[in-house]
Amino acid sequence: MKRTMFMGMLLTIGAASPAMAHAPLLDCYVDGDEITCEAGYSDGASASDQVIRVRDDAHRLLFEDRFGADGSYSFTPPDVEEYHVQFEGDQFHSVILYSTDIE
């Protein structure tokens, strides 16, 4: 099973800050009939209890939940053509992964 790791970082305007060392990471992959997503931070911090959202391509919320204690979350793919998964981390941290990039 091929996995693609996506890393996103939201930077504020201005000088580099320690927040850059705390980038959110999101990896989603096909796991049988489900999609499994694993999230965390580049400094090793856990994403447990952080928000995960799935939206359709018109940005309508399909569902929202929280990552488990191990930083993972599994769901049945929504019955829409395209969707995206959003890891809503702590302050100023968010990552979006599009369904077309999930393998």
Backbone bond lengths (Angstrom), bond angles and torsions (degrees), N, CA, C in turn:
res aa  C-N    CA-C-N  psi(-1)  N-CA   C-N-CA  omega(-1)  CA-C   N-CA-C  phi
1 M - - - 1.447 - - 1.532 108.19 -
2 K 1.304 114.46 121.88 1.463 119.55 -179.76 1.516 109.64 -84.61
3 R 1.290 116.57 133.30 1.464 121.76 179.42 1.511 109.15 -118.51
4 T 1.274 115.57 143.84 1.451 121.40 176.40 1.518 108.11 -119.32
5 M 1.293 116.11 126.23 1.467 120.39 -179.97 1.514 108.45 -97.34
6 F 1.294 113.89 128.75 1.452 120.12 177.85 1.517 108.57 -114.27
7 M 1.302 115.20 133.30 1.457 119.45 177.65 1.511 107.67 -122.42
8 G 1.276 114.86 132.41 1.455 119.77 178.34 1.507 109.71 -124.47
9 M 1.290 114.72 152.37 1.448 118.34 179.72 1.524 107.97 -147.49
10 L 1.279 116.22 131.92 1.452 120.64 175.75 1.518 107.39 -103.49
11 L 1.331 115.71 116.61 1.463 120.72 -178.00 1.518 109.46 -106.41
12 T 1.279 115.79 139.19 1.458 119.78 175.76 1.517 108.81 -87.58
13 I 1.316 116.30 158.34 1.459 120.58 178.88 1.524 108.40 -69.34
14 G 1.300 115.62 135.46 1.456 119.64 179.12 1.517 110.98 129.86
15 A 1.300 114.92 -164.89 1.459 121.65 -176.93 1.519 111.15 -71.53
16 A 1.307 115.82 159.21 1.462 121.69 177.27 1.520 109.35 -61.31
17 S 1.329 114.84 145.11 1.459 119.11 -177.93 1.518 109.74 -132.40
18 P 1.337 117.90 168.73 1.453 120.90 177.33 1.530 112.80 -60.84
19 A 1.321 118.29 -20.47 1.466 121.34 179.60 1.518 111.38 -60.59
20 M 1.324 118.08 -24.20 1.460 121.15 179.98 1.522 111.01 -63.87
21 A 1.292 119.45 -23.88 1.454 122.68 -179.98 1.521 111.38 -83.26
22 H 1.309 117.47 3.78 1.465 123.00 -175.17 1.534 109.28 -126.11
23 A 1.342 116.37 52.02 1.466 121.12 -176.86 1.525 110.45 -79.27
24 P 1.326 117.99 138.44 1.461 120.66 177.52 1.528 111.21 -75.13
25 L 1.325 115.86 145.74 1.462 123.23 179.36 1.524 108.56 -124.02
26 L 1.322 116.91 139.43 1.454 121.74 178.86 1.511 109.15 -140.50
27 D 1.314 116.62 129.13 1.458 123.47 178.31 1.522 107.41 -131.45
28 C 1.320 118.08 121.68 1.462 122.24 176.82 1.522 108.20 -124.34
29 Y 1.320 116.38 142.11 1.455 120.81 -178.36 1.522 109.97 -150.92
30 V 1.324 114.92 157.91 1.461 121.70 177.62 1.522 107.83 -74.07
31 D 1.323 115.72 129.55 1.464 122.62 -179.17 1.530 107.29 -132.97
32 G 1.328 116.27 83.99 1.468 120.64 -175.39 1.513 109.46 70.97
33 D 1.321 116.57 -122.92 1.473 121.96 179.65 1.522 112.53 -92.19
34 E 1.317 116.91 5.36 1.462 120.86 -176.68 1.518 111.04 -121.98
35 I 1.308 114.44 166.80 1.460 122.32 169.65 1.521 105.99 -107.10
36 T 1.314 116.82 129.28 1.455 121.38 176.68 1.520 108.04 -112.22
37 C 1.315 115.15 131.47 1.462 121.35 178.24 1.518 108.72 -118.79
38 E 1.315 115.75 138.90 1.452 122.71 176.57 1.522 107.41 -124.11
39 A 1.309 116.46 133.81 1.464 120.72 -176.65 1.520 110.65 -133.46
40 G 1.299 114.95 156.09 1.457 121.91 177.82 1.521 108.39 -175.88
41 Y 1.309 115.79 -164.44 1.455 121.52 -179.95 1.519 109.67 -126.10
42 S 1.320 116.13 152.88 1.464 121.48 -176.06 1.521 113.18 -62.26
43 D 1.322 118.22 -20.55 1.459 120.12 178.46 1.529 111.67 -91.15
44 G 1.338 117.04 7.97 1.463 121.42 177.83 1.521 114.39 92.77
45 A 1.317 117.85 -3.47 1.468 120.67 -179.99 1.530 110.25 -65.71
46 S 1.296 115.72 148.51 1.457 122.70 -178.02 1.526 112.14 -79.04
47 A 1.324 115.15 151.70 1.469 121.20 174.71 1.525 110.37 -105.15
48 S 1.327 117.44 13.97 1.459 119.65 -179.31 1.520 110.29 -59.02
49 D 1.307 114.94 137.61 1.459 124.37 179.47 1.529 113.74 68.60
50 Q 1.328 117.93 10.67 1.466 121.11 175.07 1.534 108.42 -84.14
51 V 1.316 116.87 155.81 1.461 122.67 -175.14 1.527 112.29 -77.79
52 I 1.341 115.54 136.72 1.458 123.31 170.23 1.523 106.74 -121.46
53 R 1.333 115.71 133.00 1.467 121.31 178.54 1.519 108.76 -125.61
54 V 1.333 115.46 145.05 1.453 120.94 173.22 1.523 106.55 -122.00
55 R 1.333 115.43 125.96 1.464 122.13 -177.66 1.525 109.45 -126.57
56 D 1.338 116.31 152.25 1.459 119.26 175.11 1.525 108.81 -80.57
57 D 1.346 116.64 179.24 1.457 119.00 -175.05 1.531 113.10 -71.67
58 A 1.341 117.75 -8.39 1.462 121.77 172.44 1.538 110.31 -94.68
59 H 1.333 115.97 8.84 1.469 124.56 177.97 1.532 113.90 69.80
60 R 1.336 116.92 17.18 1.474 120.03 174.78 1.524 108.19 -77.30
61 L 1.321 115.81 134.57 1.455 121.25 -179.90 1.528 110.13 -68.36
62 L 1.324 116.76 122.38 1.464 122.17 176.91 1.522 109.66 -91.41
63 F 1.314 116.68 -43.33 1.458 121.40 171.72 1.518 110.56 -166.05
64 E 1.323 114.41 162.12 1.461 122.77 -179.61 1.517 107.77 -139.89
65 D 1.311 116.19 141.39 1.457 121.54 178.51 1.518 107.73 -155.61
66 R 1.330 116.55 -163.59 1.463 121.34 179.23 1.533 109.70 -131.06
67 F 1.329 115.57 147.25 1.460 120.67 175.95 1.521 109.12 -65.39
68 G 1.329 115.94 148.93 1.457 121.46 179.44 1.521 112.04 -75.32
69 A 1.318 115.52 -178.53 1.470 122.26 -177.90 1.527 112.00 -59.09
70 D 1.345 116.79 -29.02 1.461 120.75 179.54 1.532 112.38 -90.26
71 G 1.331 118.06 6.45 1.463 121.94 179.04 1.518 113.91 77.46
72 S 1.342 117.46 18.49 1.464 119.84 179.92 1.525 111.03 -120.06
73 Y 1.335 114.58 162.29 1.460 121.32 178.32 1.523 107.32 -154.97
74 S 1.322 117.20 132.74 1.464 122.08 178.56 1.517 109.60 -118.78
75 F 1.332 115.30 144.91 1.461 120.01 179.87 1.524 110.06 -151.84
76 T 1.317 115.25 157.83 1.455 121.60 173.97 1.523 107.37 -78.36
77 P 1.326 118.30 131.55 1.465 119.37 -179.21 1.527 110.75 -56.14
78 P 1.317 117.49 135.77 1.466 120.00 179.85 1.530 110.68 -66.84
79 D 1.308 115.18 155.08 1.461 121.66 -178.32 1.531 110.53 -86.74
80 V 1.324 115.55 61.11 1.459 122.95 176.27 1.525 107.27 -134.39
81 E 1.322 115.69 159.45 1.461 119.48 -176.74 1.523 111.96 -63.65
82 E 1.325 116.31 -49.72 1.462 120.81 178.87 1.528 109.35 -137.54
83 Y 1.313 115.29 149.91 1.459 121.76 179.19 1.516 108.28 -150.94
84 H 1.308 116.32 171.65 1.459 119.76 173.80 1.519 109.96 -138.62
85 V 1.318 113.99 151.28 1.461 123.08 -179.59 1.519 107.08 -106.21
86 Q 1.315 116.36 132.20 1.456 121.46 179.98 1.517 109.93 -121.32
87 F 1.318 115.44 123.97 1.465 122.48 173.06 1.519 105.71 -94.68
88 E 1.317 115.09 109.40 1.466 121.68 -178.91 1.524 107.30 -96.37
89 G 1.323 115.72 90.90 1.455 120.55 -176.19 1.509 112.82 -78.26
90 D 1.313 114.84 -156.17 1.454 119.14 179.93 1.530 110.02 -72.42
91 Q 1.280 117.25 -171.04 1.463 122.75 -172.81 1.529 113.27 -46.53
92 F 1.333 116.06 123.41 1.462 124.66 176.08 1.523 114.70 67.40
93 H 1.321 119.01 17.41 1.457 121.51 179.20 1.520 110.19 -119.28
94 S 1.328 116.58 123.07 1.451 121.69 179.15 1.522 108.73 -152.75
95 V 1.327 116.46 141.79 1.459 122.16 177.34 1.518 107.73 -133.28
96 I 1.329 116.58 139.28 1.464 121.58 176.81 1.523 108.47 -121.45
97 L 1.327 115.58 133.89 1.466 122.34 177.46 1.528 107.30 -125.34
98 Y 1.333 116.50 124.81 1.459 121.70 -177.34 1.526 111.02 -85.60
99 S 1.321 116.31 146.60 1.464 121.40 -177.10 1.531 112.13 -58.29
100 T 1.309 117.59 -30.17 1.464 120.95 179.09 1.527 112.02 -67.21
101 D 1.333 117.66 -14.70 1.473 122.03 178.87 1.518 112.82 -100.75
102 I 1.328 117.38 0.65 1.465 121.26 -179.63 1.518 108.75 -92.54
103 E 1.319 116.55 123.58 1.480 121.80 -178.92 1.503 110.63 -119.16
